[in-house]
C-alpha cells in the first residue's frame, strides 16, 4: 500500500539548517501533528548554496548538511515515531560548477568521458567549434587574459585553468606536451616521469577513460614532481612562463574541449540547455536510460533501505519526456512510495490523470484558496483605479504576458530560439519560400502564445487535450501576428503531421515537438512569474506562482467542484499555501486580498499617500507603477500590530530591488540602474522610519486590513488541513507568514519559541479551554491563535486519518442573510464525520475591529444532510454539541472564528 502522509512540514535543509537541526525539531513537529518531514534537496550542492537546487554530487548528502550516519539515525527515529521523510529531488539540472565532477569529467575528457551524454549539450553548434561554452567570465576572454585573471595550475587533481575561485580541468590534449616540457627541462631526473607519461598516454588513447584510474595517474605524477626538486623547479618555471604570457594561455585555451566566454554571451547564443535563464544550472538528458539509472542510484538506495517514504520531483516540465520519466521513477521506487511533482497549472488546467503519482506540490490549492477570499465585486473598481493612478502601465494583462514572453525570447533566450530553428532547417522541416527572419518570428510568436507551461507528448497523434492546447496556442499566435499566418500554418502541421510520412520525417517532427516543450515552460516562468508579475500591479496578491491576475476569484460552488474533482483524481496531492517559491507569505497574500473588498477606501487612502510620497520623489524616481507595488508590499509585510524596525526596512529594500530588477523596466540584473535603486531604498527608509506623517496616515488602514487578514489566515489554515489533499506546512508558517520572496522566506525559524508556545497552549487548554480561546483572539499579534488552530486540526486529522484521506466531500447548504459569507462542507467515511465552517469576505458582516462571532451572523444557518449525526465534538474549545439538522452559524462560531466538528454515526 502506498505511503500517504497525514501532514507534511517543509524544511529548507542547508548548511544553515543541518540534519542535526532537523533531528532537534522532530519531537516538536510530531507534537504539532506532522507525520512527514518534507526536505529541500539535501544532496551535495555547490559551496555556498542555501537552497540545494544546484546539486553538484547527487551520490551523497552534502557534507555541510550532514552525514549518512546522521540521516540513518533520523530515519530510525522517524520510524520509531511512526513518521516519514519526503525528499525533494532535482532530475532536470545540476550545478554548472567545478564541484560537479561529472561535468568536469566532460570538460577534461570530452568524447572519452563516460558522462559525455549525460548533459544536454550541443557540440555540433556552428558557433562553438565542437566545444562546450563555459559562460562565467566577467569580461570578454581577451580582456580577462590581458588583465592576468586566468592562470594555469598543477595540483593533485592535475592541470587546471583557474579564473578567480573557479578551477576548470585542463583537457586531455594538453597533458602530454606540457608534462613533456617539464620532463625535458628536468634532464636526467625525468626518467621516472617519462615512464608515468607513457602510462598516461595509454589511458588517453583508450575509448573511454576510467575516472578513478585517471585520477590515480595524475596523483602519482603530481607527487613525483613535488618530491623531486628538479621536476618541481621545471614545473614552477613552466607555470610561470604560461601565466605571464596571454598568448601562450590563449594557445592553451584553444586546445581545450570547452571555451571560456563572457556570461552575457548566453544572451545571444548558447550550446547547452540551462534551467530557465540561469547559466550556472546545466540540464541533464534524463530521457537517456543510462542517465536516469546513474542519477537515481543513491536515491534508490535511500528508498530501498526505507529511509525515504516519498519523493517530490522538481520541475518535471523541464524534462524531455515527463511521462516516461515518471513511469521509470515509479518502477524504481516501487508502488509503496509517495510521489508528487512540482507542476504549475495555468487557469483551468488539470494534472494529467494517467501519471503514476499521488499528485502535485500544491500550487493549485494555494491559488484556489486565495481566489476564494477575493471579492469579485472589487475587480472592476480595482482595474479602473489602476488605470487612473498608473496611466502609463500596461493594463491589458494577456497582451502584457505575450509582450514579456517576447521580450525574454529577444533579450535572454534568443540562443534557445535559434537552436530550435536550426533543428528545423537541418532536418528540412521548413519550406524555402519564406525568409529565415520570418520563420524565426513565427516560431517565437508560437512559443510565446502557449496558454500553459507545456503539452505532454511522446508519440503521434497528439492526445485530445494536447490538440486543444495547440489549437489555443495557434489561435493566440494568429491574433498577435496575423501577417505571418502562412508560416504559422506550416508550423501547425509539425504538431499534427500526416502519419503517412516516412518514419524518419515523423521522428524529426516528434523530436521538435518534444524539444520545443522544454522551452515553453521556461518562457512562461521568466516571462510571466519573473517579469509580468512585477509589472502588472492591480492587486499583487494574485501575482503568485500557480495563480494569475486573470483569474480574479472563484465562488464557493466553484471551489466545491474543484474539491470534488481533486478527491476523484488526485486525493493525496499536497495542499500548500506557502512554499520556497511563492512571491509573498501566505498571511500577506490573504491580507492584500482584503483590498478587493475595500476598493473605494483603498482609492481614497492611496491618493492621500501618493500626495505625501511626491515630496520624496527625485527626478521622477521611483516611477508610479513601482510606488503602487511598494505600497501594497508595505501593507503585506508588516506584522499584525504594524511595528517597524530596521530589519523590516532592510528586508523591504532588498526585496524591492530584486522585484524591480525582475520587472526589467527601470533596472535589471544585467545592467542595474544604481541611481534608481538607491532612490527606491531611500524612499522605503523615509516612509517607514522618517516620515511620521505618512505612517500616521498609513497605519489606520493597515490595521484594518491586518484585522481581516489574520482571520482569513485562520480560514486558509483550516481549509488546508481539512480539504481533500495532504496539508503541507512551510517552515515557520505555523505562526503568521508575512515573508517576501526568496531568500526572505528562508530566514531562520525560531523553533524554541514555537515549542514554548505549544507547551503553554496545551497547558492552558487543560485548565480552561474557553478562556484560552478568548486570550488567543484578544492577542492575534503573537500568532498563537494560528498555532493553536493547526495543532488542534492536525492532530484531529491524525486521529481520523482515513476520514481525511478517503472521505467523501459534500458541500453544506447555507441559508440566511449572510449565506454568501460562509463556506461549509462535510467529510464522511465509514461512520466518521467532520463538519468544517469558515467565514469569507467579512467586510459587510463585521466592523474593522469586530470578530465574526455569535450574533453578527443573525439568521445565517447551516443545513446538515439528513443522515448527519446529531452529537458532535467542537474541536476548538472541546465542547460537546447536540445539533439539529438546521444549525445557526451563531452557535457554531460563538467562541472562535472558524469551526471544525467531528462525529461518529451511531
N, C-alpha and C positions, 0 to 999 in steps of 0.2 A: 504494500500500500504506500502511496506517495506521502512524503512528509509534508504536512500543512502547518505552517507557523500559526500560532494563536495571535501573536503580535510581534512585529519586528522593531528593532531600535537601531537606527543608522549611526555608526561610529566612524569618524574620519581618522582611522588609524594612520599614523605618520611618525616621523622621528619626534614630533612634539606630543604625540599621544600613542604610546607604545603598547605592546602586548601586556606588559606589567600593569600599565594603567587600565587596560581593558579588564584584566583579572580583578583589579580592585573594585570595579563598579558592577561586576556581575551580581553580587548579592543585592545591591540596590535595584538593579534592573528587574531581577526576579520578584522582588517585593513590590515593585511598581506594577507588575503584571505582564512583563515582557517574556516571551518564550524563546525569542531568536535574536541573537546578535547579528546585525547586518553590517558587514565591514566593507569599507572602501578598499581598493586594491592594496594588498599588503606585500606584493612581490617586490623584489629589489628594483627600485626606481633610480633614476639618475640622482646624483648627490644634490641635496637642497630641495628636492621635491616635497611638497606638503600635501599633495592630493593623490599621488600614486598612479595617475593615468599615463605617466611617461615611464612605462616599465622598461628596464634595461636588461634584467635577467628574470625570465619567467620560471626558472627552475629552482628558485629558492625564495624564502621570505627575506625581505630587506633587513640586513644586519642591524640597521639603526632602528628598526621597528621591533625586532625581537629574534629569538632563535626558534628552531624547530622544537626543541625541548620545551620551551615556554608555551608554544602553541599546543603541544601534546598535553601539557598539564591543564591548559584551559579547556581543551576538548574533554578531558576526563572529568573536570569539574562540571562542565555543562551537562554531560551525560548523567552525572550523579544528581543533578538538579532537574533533570527532565527538560533541558533546554537544548537549542541547536545553534548552528552557525550558517549564515547565508553569505557567500563570498562573491564580491563583485570581480568579474574578470574582464579583460580587455583584448579580445581577439582581433580587433581591427587594426591596431597600430602598436608600435613600440617607440621608445625614445631614439631619436636620431642623435646619438651622443657617443663619445669614445667609450663609455662604460657599457655599451651594448656590444657584447663580444661577438654575437652572430653577425651583426652588421660590420664590425671592424674586420672580421674574418673575410667578408666580401671585399672590403676596401684593400685588404692586404693581398688576397689571393685571386681576386677576380673570378674567372670561369672555373678555376681549380678549387674554389671554396665549396664546401658541402652546402652552404647556405645561399648560394647564388640565386636560387629560385624562390627563396623564402620571402623576399621583399618585392613590393610592387614597383619595379623599376623598368625603365625603357632604355636599354643600352643601344637600341637602333635609332634613337632620336637623332635627326640630322644635324643638330646644332652642338652636339657634345662629343663627337668623335669616338663613340663607343665607351665613354666614361660616365660614371655617376657623378652628378653635381653634389658638392658639399657646400651649401649656401650659408656660411656663417661668418664671413669676413665683414668687418665694419666698413671697409672701403674696397674699391676695386683692387684686384690682385697686384697690379703693377705698383700702385701706391703703397700697399702693405709691404711688398718686398723692398722698395726703396727706403722705407722707414724702419727696416730691420725687425719687423714684427713676426716674421716666420723664421724658425730655427730648426735645424735637424739635430736629433739627439740619438744616443745609443744607450739602451738600458737592458735590464733582464728580459724585457718583452721584445727586444730587437730594435731596429731602426724606427724612429718616429719623426713625424713632421709636426712641429709644435706651433700653435698660434695661441698666445697667452696661456690660459689654463687647459686648453684642449690639445691633446696629442693624438694624431691620427697615424695609424701604422703605415710605414713605407711599403710600397708594393714589391712583390717578388723580384721584379726585373732589376731592381737597383742593388740587390744584396751582393751578387757576385762581383760586379765591378767595384763597389765601394769597399767591401771587405778585402778584395784582392789588392786594392791600393794600400790598405793597412799592412797586409802581409808583405807586399813588395817593399814598403818603406821600412819595415822592421828588419829586413835582411835575414840573417841566419836564424833569428829567433822565431821565424814564421813557419817552420816545418809542421808543427802540430796544428797550427791554424789552417794550413793548406789541406791537411787531411780532413779536418772538420768541414772545410768548404766543399770538399768532394761529396761528403755525406749530404750536405745541404743542397747541393746541386741535384743529387739523385732525388731528393724529396721534391724539388721544384719541377723536375721532369715528369713526375707522376701525374696521372689524370686528375685525381683528387688528392688533396693534401690533408693527412690526418692532423687535426689541430693540436692534440696533446704531443705527438711526436715532433711536430714543427716547433712547438714552444720549448721542448726539451733541447732540441738542436740549438736554438737561439740562446737558451740559458747557458749551455755548455760553452758556446763561443764567447758570450759576454764574460763569463767567469775566467776563461783563459786569457782574454785580452786584459782584464783588470788585474790579473795576478802577475803578468809578465810585463815588466817596465817598458821594454822596447815596443811591445804591442800597444800598451796603454798610451805611450807618447805618440806613436804613429796615429792612433785613433783620435787623440786630442788635436793633433795637427790637422787631420782631415776635417774634423768638425769645424775647426776654426776657419779653414780655407773656405768651406762652403758657406758658413754662417756670416762671413764678411763679404760675400760676393752675390749680389742679387741675380747676376747672370747664371752662375753655377746653380743656384737654388731654382731658378726658372727651368733650367735644363733638367734638374732632378724632378721637379713637379710635372714636367711634360711626360715623364716616364711612368707616372702613377696610373692606377686603374680608375682614378677619380680626379675631379678638377675642383680646386678650391675657388670659390667665387663670392662676390658681394651678396648679402642676404636679399637685397632688393631685385636681384636677377629673377627670382621666382615670381615677381610681379609681371614679368614679360614672357618667360618660358620656363619649363620645368620638365624633368625626366624621371620623376618619381611621384607616386601618389602620396599625399600627406593628409593628415586629419584636418578637415576644413581648410584653413589657410595657414596652419601652424607649421613652419619649416622644421621645427625640431621634434615632430612626430611623424615617423615614416610608416606607411601602411604595409600590411602583410598580404601575401597571396593565400589567404586562408582557405580558398577553394581547392588548393592543392592538398591531396590526402596526406602527403608526407609532412607538409607544414602543419596541418591540423594535428596529426599524431604527435609530432615533436613538441609543439606548443603546449599541448594538453597533458604531457607526461606527468608533470608534478601535480597538476590539478587532479588527474585521475588517481594518483597515489593518495592524495588527501581524501578523495571521495571513497576510495576502496578501503581505507583504514578507518572510515567512519568519522573523520574529523570535520567533514563538510556535509551538511544536510540539504544545502541549497546553493544554486548558482544564479547570479544575475549577470546577464550578458550586456556589456556596454556597447552602445552604438551599433546595434545589429544592422541598421540600414546602410552602414558603410561597406558591408560585405558584398562580394560579387554575387554570391548565391546564398542568401539567408536561409532558404528552405532546406537546402542540402546540409548547410552548417548545423542547423537545429536538429535535423534528423541524426547526424553524426554525434552531436553532443548528447542527445537523449540515449543513443546506443551506448556511448562511452560511460555516461553517468548512471544508467540504469533507470528503471521505472520508479524507484523509491525517492529519487532526488527531486526536490522542488526547483523548477526552472522558471525564471522570469526574464524578460528582455526590456532593455531601455528602448522605448519607441514613442516618438512624438506623433500623436494622432491629430490630424487637422480637421476642424469643423465636425462633420458627422461621420468621419472615417472610423471604421472599426478595425480591431486587430484581426488578422487572418485567423479564421476559426479552425483551420486544419493544422496549425503549428503544434508540435508535440510539447507544449509548455503549459504552465499554470496561469500565465498572464503577463502583464507588463509592470513597470516600476511605478505606475500611479499618477502620471502627469494628467491623464484624462480625468481622474477623480478630482484632482486638485482644481481643474477648470470648472467641472460641474458644480462643485460646492461654491466656488467664487461667484459663478454666474447666478446661482440660486439666490444669492444675497445681493444682487444688483437690481435696482428698481427700474423696470422698463419705461416707466413714465418720465425718467430723467434723461433718456437718451437724446431726444430731440433738443432739449434745452442745453445739455452739455455740449452737443455738437455745434449748435448755434453760438454759444458762448466762446468756444474755442476758435471759431472762425472770426469772431469780432475782436477778441483780445489778441489773437496772433494772426493777423490777416495775411502775413507772408508765409505761413506754414501750410504745407500740403494737407488738405483735409479729405481728399478722396483716398481712402485707405487702400483699396485694391490697386489703384493707379500708383500709389506710393510704393507698395510692395513690389510691383513689377519694375518700377524705375530703380529701386535699390538693388534688386537682383541683377539688373543690367549693369548697374554701377560696379557691383562686385565682379561680374564677369569681365568688365572692361579694365578695371584697375587692380584686381587682386587675383583673378583666375583666368586671365587670357591664355595662359600656357595650357591649362587643362582643356579649354575650349579648342585650342589649336590642335592638341593631341587627338581629340575625338574627330575633328575634321580631317586630319591627316589619315586616320584609320579609314575613313570613308573613301578618301581619294585612293589610297594604296590598294584597296580591295574593289575599286571600280564600282562603288555603290552610289555614286553621284553621276549625273549626266553632265556633258561638256557644254550644254547650251547656256549655262549661267556662269558668271564670274565667281572667283573664289570668295570675294568680299560679300557677294550676295548669299552664297551658301553659309558663310560664317555668320552673317546676320540672322539668317533663318534658323540656324541651329541654336544660336544664343537666345533668340526670342522664344523658341520652343522650350528650352531648358528652363527659362525664367517663367514660363506660363504654367508649370505643373502646379495643380491645386493642393497636392500632398507631397510628402517627402519623396516618395518613390512608388513604383509598382513592383510586384514580385513576379518574376518570370524565369523559367529555365527551359522552356520549350515553346514552340509554336503549335497550335494557335494560342493567343493570349486568353486568359480567363475572362469571363464576362465583366468582372469587376475591373480588371486591368484595362479592358477596352473602354469601359465607361470613363475611367480616369483619363485615358489617352484622348478620348473624344473631347473632354472638358479642356484638356491642355491645348489641343489644336484649335478649338473654338476661341479660347483666350488669345492664343498667338495670332490668329486671323484678326481678332478685334484690335489687337495692339499694332499689328503691322500688315494691313490689307494689301499693301503694294507688293509683298513678296508671297502672295498666295500660291503661285506655281511651285516655288521652292518648298514651301511648307507642305503642299500636297504630296510632293515627292518624298519628303521625309516621313510623311504619314505612312507611306507604303512600306517603309522599313519595319514598322511595328506590326503591320498586318500583311506580310508578303504572300505572294502566290505560292502555295505549298507544292506546286508542280515544278518549281525552280530546282536547279541542281542542289544536291546536298551541300556542296561547298559554298554556294552562294547563300543558302539558308543559314549555314553555320556562321558565316561572316555577319549576316544581318542580326542573328541572335546574339552574337558576341557584342555587337554595337549596342543593341537594346539593353543588354545586361550591364555593359560597361557604362552607358550613359546614366544609369540609375545610381551609380556610385557618386555622381556629381550633382544630381538634382537635390539630394539631401543637404550636402554642404552649402549649396547655393541658397536653399531655404533658410538654413541655420544662420549663415552670415548675412544674407540679405534681409531677413525678417527679424529673427530674435536678436541678432547683434548689430542691427542697423536701424530698421524701421521702428523697432520697439523703443528706440531712444530719440526718434524724430516725431512720431505721432503721439501727442501728449494730451489727448482729450480727457482721458481718465486712466492713469498709468497702472492701476491695479489689474486691468485687463491685459496689459502688455506682459504676458507671462508665458514661460515655457509650457507648452501644451494648451495654452489658451490663445485667444485672438481678439483684438478690438472689434472685429466684425461680428462676433457673437456676443452681443451686449448682455443678454441674460437668458436664463431658462426658467420656465414656470414650474410650479410643483408637479403638475401632471406629467410634464416632460421629464422631470427628474425621476419620478416613479417609473416611467417607461425605461429609462436608462438603467435603473437599478434592476428591473426585471430582466432586461437583456443581459446585463452583466452576470446575474445569477444563472442564466441559461448558458452563456458562452464561456466565460472565464470567472467562475465564482470565487477563485482564490487569488485573483490578481491583487497587487498591492493597492492600498488606499493611502496615497501620500497627500500631504498638504504643505510640506516644505521638503526641499532636497538641497544638495550641494549646488545644483544648477539653477535654482529659482532666482528670479531677479530681485525679490524682496521677501521678507519674512511673512509667514502665514498670518500673523497678527496685523502687520502693516497693511497687507492686502485687504483684510476684512474691514479695517478702519477706513481705508480710502474708498471702499465700495459705498460707504455712507454718503459720499458726495452725490451719488445718483439719486438719493432721497432728498437732498437739500440743494438742488441746482440753483434756485433763486438766492438763497442765503450765501451759497458759495460765490455766486457772482458779485453780490454786494461786498463780501469780505475781500475777495481777490482784487476788486477795483481799488479798495482802500489801501491794500498792501502794495499794489503796484505803484500807486502815487508816492508812498513812502520810500519805496525802493528806488524810484527815479533819481533821487538826490545822491544815490551811491553809484549810479551808472557813469562810467567814464568812457568817452569816445565810442558810445554805443555798445559797450561790453559790460556784462553779458547780453546776449540777444534775448528778445521777449520769449521765444519758444523755450529757451533754456531756463529762463526765470520761472516760467509756468511749471516746468518739470521740477525745478528746485523747490518751489512752494509745496507741491504735492509730496515731494520727498521729505520735507520737514514735517508735514502732517503725519507721515507714516512712521518715521524713525524714532521720534521722541518717546520716552517711557510714558506710562499712563498718566502720571502726575505732571508731565511736561517739564521735568527737571532737565537743565542743560549744564554740561560741563565741557572742559577742554577735550575730553575723549570723544564726546558726541561731535564736536566741531571737526576734529581731525577725521573721524570716520566719514562724515558727510563730504568733507573736502576731497578726500581720496576717492570716494565713490563717484562724485560728480565729474572729476577729471576723467575717470575711466568711462563713465557713461557718455560724456560729450566726445571723447575720442572715438568711441564706438559709433556715435551718431555720424561722424565723418563730415561735419558741416563746418564748424568753426575751429576745430582742431582734429587731429587724428594721430594714430600710432606711428605712422611712417615719418611724419613731419609735425611734431607737436607745436602748437601755437602757444609759446610760453607766456606771452603777454595776455592772451585771452584767458588762459588757465589761471594766471595769477589774479586776474580780475574776478574770476569765479570764486577763488579761495578767499579773497578779501571780502567779497560780498557775504559769503557764509559767516565769516567771523563777525562782520558788522551786525548782521541781523540777529545772530544768536547771543552775542556777548556784549556788544557795544551800543546797539540801538534799542534803548529801553522802551521808547515809544512804539517801535514795531512789535516788540514782544508783548507789550500790554494789549495791543490791538489783535495780535495773533492768538494769544492764549485762550480767550473765551471760546472761540470757535473750535480751536484744537481740542479743548476739554470736552466739548460737546461730541465731536467725532470719536474721541477716545472712549467716552462712556458707552456709546452704542457699539463701538468696535470691540471692546472686551467681551460684551455679551454675545456678539456674533462669533467671537473666537471660541467661546464655550460651545455654541451650537455646532460649529465646524468640528470641534474635537469629538463631540458625542456622535455626530453622524459618521465620522471616520471610523469609530470603533464599532458601530452597530450596523452599518450598511453592508451589503454583500461585498466581500473582499477581505483582505488581511490588513489591519491597521498598521501603518508604518509611522513611527515617531522619529523625526530627525533630531540628532543630538542636541540636547538642551531645550527642546521645544515643549517639554512638559511644563515649562513656565512660558511667559509671553515671549513672542518672537517678533522683534521689530528690526531684524537684521537687514542688511543690504546684500548686494550680490557678492559672490566670491571675490576676494578672500574674507570679506567681512563676516560671512556666515560660517567661517571656520575658526572663529575666535574660541579661546579656551572656555570650557564649560565648568562651572563651579559645582561639582558633584557633592562636595561636603555640605553645601547649603541645601541642596535638594534632598539629600538624605536626612538632614536635620528637620527640614520642613515636613517630610513624610512621617518621620517618627512622631513629631509633635501632633500632626493631623490625626494619626491613628489613636494617640492617647486622648486627644480632645474628643474624638468621636465616641470613645468608650465612656467618657464621663457624661457628655451631653451633646448629642448629635444636633439638636435644634439650635442650641447656642453657637455651635461650630458653624453652621450654615450662615447664621446672622453675622458672625465675625468675618467670615470669608467674604461675604457680599459687601460688608462695610469697608473692607480694605482691599479693593481689587488691585491696587498698585503693586503689591508684593507678589501677585500671581499665584498665591497658594490655592486660590479657588480653581484654577485650571489644573494644577497638580492633583487636587482632591478629585476632581471630575474624572481625570484619566485613571487615577489609581482605582477608584471605585468601578468604573466602566470596564477597564481592562481585566480586573480580577473577576468580575461577573462573566466576562467573555471566556475567561479560562475555565470557570466552573461549568459553563454551558457551551462548551466548545462545539459540540455537534449542532446545537441550535444556530450558532452564528456561522458555522462553516457550511451547513447544508440546508438550513431552514428556509422555508418559503418567505417571500417578501410580499406583503399586501398593504397598499395604501389604505389609510383610515379616513373615512368621511368626516369632514368638519363643517359645522353649521354655525350660524350666528353672525353678529356684527363684524367681528374681526377674523372671519374664517380664512381670508386670503393671507393672513399673517401667521398662520400656524401650519407647520408641516408635521404630519404624523403617519406612522406606519407600524405594522406588527411583523414580527418574525415568528415562525411556528415550525416545530419539528418534533414529531412523535410525543405529543403531550406537553412539550416545553414551549413556553410563550415568552415574548417580550413585547413591550409597547414603548415606542420612542416618540416624544413630543418636543419639538423645538419651535421657538418663535422666529420670525423673519420680518425684515422691513418694518422696524418698530417705530419710526418717526411719527406716524399718525396715531400710534397707540399710547405711547408714554412720552413724558416730557424729558428734557435733556439730562436730568439727574434722577429720574424716577426709574425704578426697577419694574420689569414686566411681571409682576406678581399679583396673585389674588384677584381682586375685583376689577382691576383695569381691563380684564377680559370680558366683563359684563356677561352677555348671554352666549358667548362662544362655547361650543360644545363638541366633544369628541363622540363619535358614534362607533362603538365597537362592533365587530362582526358577531352574528348571532351565536356562534359556537365558542366565543371567547370565555375564559374563566371569569368568575366573579370575585375571587380572592386574589389580591396582588401584593407584591412587595415593592415598595418605593425605594429604589437603591440609594438615592441621595436623601439622606435623613433617616433611613432604615424604618420607615413607617409600614405598618400592615394596613392595607386598604380593602374595603369591601365595596365593589363598584357595580353599578347598574350598566346596562348597555349604553346609555347616554350619560356622559360624564362632563360636567362643567370644567372647562380648562382652568378656571379659577381654583378648583380643588386640586388639580394636578400641579399647577405652578404657584402654589400658595407660599412656598418657602424657598424655592430655587428656580432660576430662570428656565431650566430645561428639565425634562423628566425622562427617567428610564425605569420602567416597571417590569418585573418578571413574575411568572406564574406557572403553575403546573396544573394541567387539566385533570380533573378527577375521573 
